Amino acid sequence: MRVSPQLDQEELQAAVHAALADWNRIAAGNESPLGDLLIVQEKSAEYDAERNPLTIRRAVSDVLESAISELSVQDSNGAAVLRARFLEGRITRQVAMRMHASPDQVNRWQRTAIVNLSQLIYSRESARRKARTDQLRSSLPLSSPTHLFGCDEAISSIGERLLNDAGPFVVAITGIGGIGKTSLAGAVVRHVIPTLVFDEIVWLQASMNYQGELAEITQQSCEQILHSLTEKLGVRAGGGESLSEQMIRLRQSLGERSCLVIIDNLETEEQATAILGQVGKLVKPSKFLLTTRARPLISSPAFYYSVEELSFIDAAALLRQHALTIGTEALTAADAEVTVDIYQMTGGNPLALKLVVGLASVLPLEQILVGLEQSRPGPIEALYRHIYWEAWRTLGPEAQVLLQAMPLVAETGGLPNQMQAISNLSDVVFWPAVRELFSRSLLEVQGNVRNRRYSIHRLTETFLRTEIIDWPQL
């Protein structure tokens, strides 16, 4: 039997016993039952980057030898029995004579030693898996949300496809702006990371460009994404390499290891089509997860998951949770009628719901609803434009200054000292501005309690760039 990705102590004990029994008689070409352990794979990579039965066998022997040496400190008799029985290949009677014990005693020592040896290996493997999982999670630009309402089935469905060796090798999450595509992608990636199926996680953001011809923007964006992928993977490239030369290097790198590459925030059909046409050449064993507002124009071998608006029940739960998070007391205990009114105006769009909660901290609900009713008949962009303008007009001057500076912050979020530097706000007004933007659902907080980073939603950035920063004075 082999060790499964989900580490189980009983299963591991059986695999350890089988590996001991096979120690000196593993047939050429056959891997050890412990071959899937991370500690074995890392040891094997020290000998040869390419996984093969010979290096795996050597790595298993080293892992067993090391664990038995550690075992000898707490159980010298058991360690001696394991070495004699499995490394030297002696029968029980011979070991009993050497140790001046009965065969039954030797058998008892052996059973206890295998249990203890398995526990030692289990502890080592668990520690390495945790370290590896933490390392992969640290590569994600987003903090884990407390809860994504209405997404459990989607996370499971998409995750199952990413973990399937047979494919699909490209998965695209589609949906309108603000519907939660990025949050869903982050939750899916966190769902699959503990399996350690992927050796590396690479998260890329599609670039934003507000000028130039569409075809030119699409080509530049595609080349920039592939160049960023080259850098993230550590693929050395000469200066001035063409796109086709970059693709050759990427194909080789992604073919040698199992990577999961996330390309977030593709905005147009043309952009999605261009990227999909390129990444389809880079798969196996690596996989790609895309988030896009528009489904690609071409038919391609990919799995598409369309994110729909939240149901009323999930929307109501999100409203209550977000009101508690940002401290909007007016909505924390809102009755069903208020929730219905907000849902009818915004639909089940998570970002719109959060922005309304932020507005409710400064404006009467009736005023908010009247404004939403006037903007709702049009496309979702009109609804956002109205909400953002209401939010902007009701911000204090320092909060406006800080929000205008946020598009200059890195996509992975900015540290407080960076934000202060680009906004030129003093300590006295900076932190109140941060708290105001957070309470208005305009600032997203990432990181942990010791290391906070701040960012804004992609649609917030779009509003600032197109409506505020380059917008003429009204």
C-alpha positions as CSV (number, residue, x, y, z in Angstrom):
1,M,0.0,0.0,0.0
2,R,1.1,3.6,-0.6
3,V,0.7,6.7,1.6
4,S,-2.2,8.9,0.5
5,P,-2.0,12.7,0.3
6,Q,-4.2,12.8,3.5
7,L,-1.8,11.5,6.1
8,D,-3.2,8.8,8.3
9,Q,-1.3,7.2,11.2
10,E,-2.6,3.7,10.8
11,E,-2.0,3.8,7.0
12,L,1.5,5.1,7.6
13,Q,2.3,2.4,10.1
14,A,1.3,-0.3,7.5
15,A,3.4,1.5,4.9
16,V,6.4,1.7,7.2
17,H,6.2,-2.0,7.9
18,A,5.9,-2.8,4.2
19,A,8.9,-0.6,3.5
20,L,11.0,-2.3,6.2
21,A,10.1,-5.7,4.8
22,D,11.1,-4.5,1.3
23,W,14.2,-2.7,2.4
24,N,16.7,-5.1,0.7
25,R,14.5,-6.7,-1.9
26,I,12.8,-3.9,-3.8
27,A,12.7,-4.9,-7.4
28,A,14.2,-2.5,-9.9
29,G,11.6,-0.1,-11.1
30,N,9.3,-0.4,-8.1
31,E,9.0,2.4,-5.7
32,S,8.7,2.0,-1.9
33,P,5.4,2.3,-0.2
34,L,6.8,5.4,1.5
35,G,7.7,7.0,-1.9
36,D,4.9,9.6,-1.7
37,L,6.1,11.1,1.6
38,L,7.2,14.7,1.4
39,I,10.3,14.0,3.5
40,V,11.3,11.2,1.1
41,Q,10.7,13.3,-2.0
42,E,12.8,16.1,-0.6
43,K,15.6,13.7,0.3
44,S,15.4,12.2,-3.2
45,A,15.7,15.7,-4.8
46,E,19.0,16.1,-3.0
47,Y,20.4,13.2,-5.2
48,D,18.5,13.9,-8.4
49,A,15.9,16.5,-9.4
50,E,14.2,14.0,-11.5
51,R,12.0,11.5,-9.5
52,N,12.9,7.9,-10.3
53,P,12.6,4.6,-8.5
54,L,16.3,4.4,-7.7
55,T,16.6,7.8,-6.0
56,I,13.3,7.2,-4.2
57,R,14.6,3.9,-2.9
58,R,17.8,5.5,-1.7
59,A,15.8,8.3,0.0
60,V,13.5,5.9,1.8
61,S,16.6,4.0,3.1
62,D,18.0,7.3,4.4
63,V,14.7,8.3,6.1
64,L,14.4,4.8,7.7
65,E,18.0,4.8,8.9
66,S,17.7,8.3,10.4
67,A,14.4,7.5,12.1
68,I,15.8,4.2,13.6
69,S,18.8,6.1,14.9
70,E,16.4,8.5,16.6
71,L,14.4,5.6,17.9
72,S,17.5,4.0,19.5
73,V,17.6,6.8,22.0
74,Q,14.3,5.9,23.5
75,D,14.1,2.2,22.5
76,S,17.6,0.6,22.0
77,N,16.3,-3.0,21.9
78,G,13.6,-2.1,19.3
79,A,16.0,-0.2,17.1
80,A,18.5,-3.1,17.3
81,V,15.7,-5.6,16.3
82,L,14.7,-3.5,13.3
83,R,18.2,-3.2,12.0
84,A,18.9,-7.0,12.5
85,R,15.6,-8.1,11.0
86,F,15.2,-5.8,8.1
87,L,18.5,-4.2,7.3
88,E,20.6,-7.3,7.8
89,G,17.8,-9.7,6.8
90,R,18.2,-12.0,9.8
91,I,15.3,-14.3,10.9
92,T,13.7,-14.0,14.4
93,R,15.5,-16.9,15.9
94,Q,18.9,-15.5,14.9
95,V,18.1,-12.1,16.4
96,A,16.8,-13.8,19.6
97,M,20.1,-15.7,20.0
98,R,22.1,-12.5,19.5
99,M,20.1,-10.5,22.0
100,H,19.8,-13.4,24.5
101,A,16.0,-13.2,24.4
102,S,13.2,-15.5,23.3
103,P,11.6,-15.2,19.9
104,D,8.4,-14.0,21.4
105,Q,10.3,-11.2,23.2
106,V,11.9,-10.2,19.9
107,N,8.5,-10.2,18.2
108,R,7.1,-7.9,20.9
109,W,10.1,-5.6,20.6
110,Q,9.6,-5.5,16.9
111,R,5.9,-4.7,17.0
112,T,6.5,-1.9,19.5
113,A,9.4,-0.5,17.5
114,I,7.4,-0.4,14.3
115,V,4.7,1.6,16.1
116,N,7.2,4.0,17.6
117,L,9.1,4.3,14.3
118,S,5.9,5.1,12.5
119,Q,5.1,7.8,15.0
120,L,8.6,9.4,14.6
121,I,8.2,9.4,10.8
122,Y,4.6,10.7,11.1
123,S,5.8,13.6,13.3
124,R,8.6,14.5,10.8
125,E,6.2,14.2,7.8
126,S,3.5,16.3,9.5
127,A,6.0,19.0,10.3
128,R,7.3,19.1,6.8
129,R,3.8,19.2,5.3
130,K,2.8,22.0,7.6
131,A,5.9,24.0,6.7
132,R,5.3,23.3,3.0
133,T,1.6,24.3,3.2
134,D,2.4,27.5,5.1
135,Q,5.0,28.3,2.4
136,L,2.5,27.8,-0.4
137,R,-0.1,29.9,1.4
138,S,2.4,32.7,1.9
139,S,2.6,33.0,-1.9
140,L,-1.0,34.2,-2.1
141,P,-1.6,37.9,-2.2
142,L,-4.9,37.7,-0.3
143,S,-5.8,37.1,3.3
144,S,-8.2,34.3,3.9
145,P,-11.8,35.6,4.3
146,T,-13.7,34.7,7.4
147,H,-16.4,33.0,5.3
148,L,-17.6,33.1,1.7
149,F,-21.4,32.8,1.7
150,G,-22.9,30.5,-0.8
151,C,-19.6,29.2,-2.2
152,D,-19.1,25.8,-0.5
153,E,-20.3,23.8,-3.5
154,A,-18.2,26.0,-5.9
155,I,-15.0,25.6,-3.9
156,S,-15.5,21.8,-3.8
157,S,-16.4,21.5,-7.5
158,I,-13.5,23.7,-8.8
159,G,-11.1,22.2,-6.3
160,E,-12.0,18.6,-7.4
161,R,-11.2,19.5,-11.0
162,L,-7.9,21.1,-10.2
163,L,-6.8,18.0,-8.3
164,N,-7.8,15.6,-11.1
165,D,-4.7,14.3,-12.9
166,A,-6.7,13.7,-16.0
167,G,-7.8,17.4,-16.3
168,P,-9.1,19.8,-17.0
169,F,-5.9,21.7,-17.0
170,V,-7.4,25.1,-17.4
171,V,-10.3,26.3,-15.2
172,A,-11.9,29.7,-15.7
173,I,-14.1,31.5,-13.1
174,T,-16.4,33.9,-14.9
175,G,-18.7,36.6,-13.7
176,I,-19.5,40.3,-13.6
177,G,-17.4,42.8,-11.6
178,G,-17.7,42.6,-7.9
179,I,-19.4,39.2,-7.9
180,G,-16.5,37.6,-5.9
181,K,-14.4,35.8,-8.5
182,T,-11.1,36.7,-6.9
183,S,-12.3,35.7,-3.4
184,L,-13.6,32.4,-4.8
185,A,-10.3,31.7,-6.6
186,G,-8.4,32.4,-3.3
187,A,-10.7,30.0,-1.4
188,V,-10.3,27.3,-4.0
189,V,-6.5,27.6,-3.9
190,R,-6.5,27.4,-0.1
191,H,-8.7,24.3,-0.4
192,V,-6.2,22.4,-2.6
193,I,-2.9,23.6,-1.1
194,P,-3.0,21.1,1.9
195,T,-3.1,18.1,-0.6
196,L,0.4,19.2,-1.7
197,V,-0.5,18.1,-5.3
198,F,1.1,21.3,-6.6
199,D,4.8,22.0,-6.1
200,E,4.4,25.8,-6.5
201,I,1.6,28.3,-6.5
202,V,2.0,31.5,-8.7
203,W,-0.6,34.3,-8.5
204,L,-0.6,36.9,-11.2
205,Q,-2.7,40.0,-11.8
206,A,-3.8,41.0,-15.3
207,S,-2.6,44.5,-15.9
208,M,-4.9,47.5,-16.2
209,N,-4.6,49.9,-19.1
210,Y,-6.9,52.8,-19.8
211,Q,-5.4,54.1,-23.0
212,G,-4.6,52.8,-26.5
213,E,-6.3,50.6,-29.0
214,L,-7.9,47.4,-27.7
215,A,-5.8,45.1,-29.8
216,E,-2.6,46.7,-28.7
217,I,-3.7,46.6,-25.0
218,T,-4.6,42.9,-25.3
219,Q,-1.2,42.0,-26.8
220,Q,0.8,44.1,-24.3
221,S,-1.2,42.6,-21.4
222,C,-0.7,39.0,-22.6
223,E,3.1,39.6,-23.0
224,Q,3.3,41.2,-19.6
225,I,1.5,38.3,-17.9
226,L,3.8,35.8,-19.5
227,H,6.8,37.8,-18.6
228,S,5.7,38.0,-15.0
229,L,5.2,34.3,-15.0
230,T,8.7,33.8,-16.3
231,E,10.0,36.0,-13.4
232,K,7.9,34.3,-10.7
233,L,9.1,30.8,-11.8
234,G,12.7,32.0,-11.8
235,V,13.1,31.1,-15.5
236,R,16.2,32.9,-16.7
237,A,15.7,34.8,-19.9
238,G,18.0,36.9,-22.0
239,G,17.1,40.5,-22.7
240,G,14.8,41.2,-25.6
241,E,13.4,37.7,-25.9
242,S,10.4,37.2,-28.2
243,L,7.1,35.8,-27.0
244,S,7.8,32.5,-28.7
245,E,11.2,32.2,-26.9
246,Q,9.6,32.9,-23.6
247,M,7.0,30.3,-24.3
248,I,9.6,27.7,-24.9
249,R,11.3,28.4,-21.6
250,L,7.9,28.4,-19.8
251,R,6.8,25.2,-21.4
252,Q,10.0,23.4,-20.2
253,S,9.8,24.8,-16.6
254,L,6.1,24.1,-16.2
255,G,6.6,20.6,-17.6
256,E,9.2,19.7,-15.0
257,R,7.1,20.5,-12.0
258,S,3.4,20.6,-11.1
259,C,2.5,24.3,-10.7
260,L,-0.9,26.0,-10.2
261,V,-0.9,29.4,-11.9
262,I,-3.6,31.8,-11.1
263,I,-4.2,34.7,-13.5
264,D,-6.7,37.1,-11.9
265,N,-8.9,39.9,-13.3
266,L,-9.0,39.4,-17.0
267,E,-11.4,42.1,-18.1
268,T,-12.3,41.6,-21.8
269,E,-13.2,38.8,-24.1
270,E,-10.2,39.6,-26.2
271,Q,-7.8,39.6,-23.3
272,A,-9.3,36.3,-22.0
273,T,-9.1,34.7,-25.5
274,A,-5.4,35.8,-25.9
275,I,-4.4,34.4,-22.6
276,L,-6.3,31.2,-23.0
277,G,-4.7,30.6,-26.3
278,Q,-1.2,30.8,-24.7
279,V,-1.7,29.0,-21.4
280,G,-3.2,26.0,-23.2
281,K,0.3,25.4,-24.6
282,L,1.9,25.4,-21.1
283,V,-0.2,22.8,-19.2
284,K,0.5,19.2,-18.1
285,P,1.3,18.6,-15.4
286,S,0.8,22.3,-14.4
287,K,-2.6,23.8,-14.4
288,F,-4.1,27.3,-14.7
289,L,-6.9,29.0,-12.9
290,L,-8.3,32.2,-14.5
291,T,-10.8,34.8,-13.3
292,T,-12.4,36.8,-16.1
293,R,-15.4,39.1,-16.5
294,A,-16.0,37.7,-20.0
295,R,-16.0,34.2,-21.4
296,P,-13.3,33.8,-24.1
297,L,-14.4,34.1,-27.7
298,I,-13.0,30.8,-28.8
299,S,-13.9,27.3,-27.8
300,S,-11.1,25.8,-25.8
301,P,-10.4,22.7,-23.6
302,A,-11.2,24.4,-20.3
303,F,-13.8,24.1,-17.5
304,Y,-15.9,27.2,-17.0
305,Y,-17.6,28.1,-13.7
306,S,-19.9,31.0,-13.8
307,V,-20.4,32.9,-10.5
308,E,-24.0,33.9,-9.9
309,E,-25.4,36.5,-7.5
310,L,-26.0,35.4,-3.9
311,S,-29.4,34.1,-2.9
312,F,-31.4,36.2,-0.5
313,I,-30.5,34.0,2.5
314,D,-26.7,34.3,1.7
315,A,-27.0,38.0,1.0
316,A,-28.7,38.6,4.3
317,A,-26.0,36.7,6.1
318,L,-23.3,38.7,4.3
319,L,-25.0,42.0,5.2
320,R,-25.1,41.1,8.9
321,Q,-21.5,39.8,9.0
322,H,-20.1,42.8,7.2
323,A,-22.0,45.2,9.3
324,L,-20.5,43.6,12.4
325,T,-17.0,43.6,10.8
326,I,-16.9,47.3,10.0
327,G,-19.1,48.4,12.9
328,T,-22.2,49.7,11.1
329,E,-24.6,49.4,14.0
330,A,-27.6,50.6,11.9
331,L,-27.5,47.3,10.0
332,T,-26.3,44.8,12.6
333,A,-29.8,44.1,13.8
334,A,-31.7,45.2,10.7
335,D,-35.1,43.6,10.3
336,A,-36.1,41.4,7.3
337,E,-37.8,44.3,5.5
338,V,-34.7,46.4,5.4
339,T,-32.7,43.4,4.1
340,V,-35.3,42.8,1.4
341,D,-35.2,46.4,0.3
342,I,-31.4,46.4,0.0
343,Y,-31.4,43.0,-1.8
344,Q,-34.0,44.2,-4.3
345,M,-31.9,47.3,-5.2
346,T,-28.4,45.6,-5.3
347,G,-29.3,42.0,-6.1
348,G,-26.9,39.4,-4.6
349,N,-23.7,41.2,-5.7
350,P,-21.3,40.9,-2.7
351,L,-19.3,44.1,-3.4
352,A,-22.4,46.2,-3.9
353,L,-23.8,44.8,-0.7
354,K,-20.7,45.7,1.2
355,L,-20.5,49.2,-0.2
356,V,-24.1,49.8,0.8
357,V,-23.3,48.7,4.3
358,G,-20.5,51.2,4.3
359,L,-22.8,54.0,3.1
360,A,-25.3,53.2,5.8
361,S,-22.9,54.3,8.4
362,V,-23.3,57.9,7.3
363,L,-26.4,58.2,5.2
364,P,-30.1,57.4,6.0
365,L,-31.1,54.1,4.4
366,E,-34.0,55.7,2.6
367,Q,-31.7,58.1,0.8
368,I,-29.5,55.2,-0.2
369,L,-32.4,53.2,-1.5
370,V,-33.8,56.0,-3.5
371,G,-30.5,56.6,-5.2
372,L,-30.1,52.9,-5.9
373,E,-33.6,52.7,-7.4
374,Q,-32.7,55.4,-9.9
375,S,-29.5,53.7,-11.0
376,R,-30.6,50.1,-10.9
377,P,-32.5,49.8,-14.2
378,G,-29.2,50.1,-16.1
379,P,-26.2,47.8,-16.2
380,I,-24.3,46.9,-13.0
381,E,-21.7,49.5,-13.9
382,A,-24.2,52.3,-13.4
383,L,-25.1,50.9,-10.0
384,Y,-21.5,50.9,-8.9
385,R,-20.9,54.3,-10.3
386,H,-23.7,55.7,-8.2
387,I,-22.6,53.9,-5.0
388,Y,-19.0,55.0,-5.5
389,W,-19.9,58.6,-6.1
390,E,-22.1,58.6,-3.0
391,A,-19.3,57.1,-1.0
392,W,-16.7,59.6,-2.4
393,R,-18.9,62.7,-1.6
394,T,-19.4,61.6,2.0
395,L,-15.7,61.0,2.7
396,G,-13.6,63.4,4.7
397,P,-10.8,65.2,2.9
398,E,-8.0,63.1,4.4
399,A,-9.8,59.9,3.5
400,Q,-10.2,61.2,-0.1
401,V,-6.5,61.9,-0.3
402,L,-5.6,58.5,0.9
403,L,-8.0,56.7,-1.4
404,Q,-6.7,58.6,-4.4
405,A,-3.2,57.4,-3.5
406,M,-4.2,53.7,-3.3
407,P,-3.9,52.9,-7.0
408,L,-0.2,53.5,-6.6
409,V,0.0,50.7,-4.0
410,A,1.2,47.3,-5.1
411,E,-1.4,44.8,-6.1
412,T,-0.4,42.7,-3.2
413,G,-1.3,45.5,-0.8
414,G,0.7,48.3,0.8
415,L,2.3,48.7,4.3
416,P,1.2,51.7,6.4
417,N,4.6,53.5,5.9
418,Q,4.3,53.1,2.1
419,M,0.8,54.5,2.1
420,Q,1.8,57.4,4.3
421,A,4.7,58.2,1.9
422,I,2.6,58.3,-1.2
423,S,-0.4,60.1,0.4
424,N,1.8,62.5,2.4
425,L,-0.5,62.3,5.4
426,S,0.8,62.8,8.9
427,D,0.2,60.2,11.7
428,V,-2.4,62.5,13.2
429,V,-4.7,62.2,10.2
430,F,-3.5,59.0,8.5
431,W,-4.9,56.4,10.9
432,P,-8.3,58.1,11.2
433,A,-8.4,58.1,7.3
434,V,-7.6,54.4,7.3
435,R,-10.4,53.6,9.8
436,E,-12.8,55.7,7.8
437,L,-12.1,54.0,4.5
438,F,-12.3,50.6,6.2
439,S,-15.7,51.5,7.8
440,R,-16.9,52.5,4.4
441,S,-15.9,49.2,2.8
442,L,-13.4,51.0,0.5
443,L,-10.2,49.5,2.0
444,E,-9.4,45.8,2.2
445,V,-7.2,44.6,5.1
446,Q,-4.7,41.7,4.5
447,G,-2.0,40.0,6.5
448,N,-2.0,39.2,10.2
449,V,-2.2,41.2,13.5
450,R,1.5,42.0,13.4
451,N,1.8,42.7,9.7
452,R,-1.1,44.6,8.1
453,R,-1.3,45.4,4.4
454,Y,-4.0,47.4,2.8
455,S,-5.4,47.4,-0.7
456,I,-8.5,48.3,-2.7
457,H,-10.9,46.3,-4.9
458,R,-10.2,46.4,-8.6
459,L,-13.6,48.2,-9.3
460,T,-12.7,50.8,-6.7
461,E,-9.4,51.4,-8.5
462,T,-11.3,51.6,-11.8
463,F,-13.7,54.2,-10.4
464,L,-10.8,56.3,-9.0
465,R,-8.8,56.3,-12.2
466,T,-11.7,57.0,-14.6
467,E,-14.0,59.1,-12.4
468,I,-11.8,60.9,-9.8
469,I,-8.1,61.1,-10.7
470,D,-8.6,62.1,-14.3
471,W,-12.1,63.5,-13.9
472,P,-12.7,67.2,-14.4
473,Q,-13.7,69.4,-11.5
474,L,-17.5,69.3,-11.0
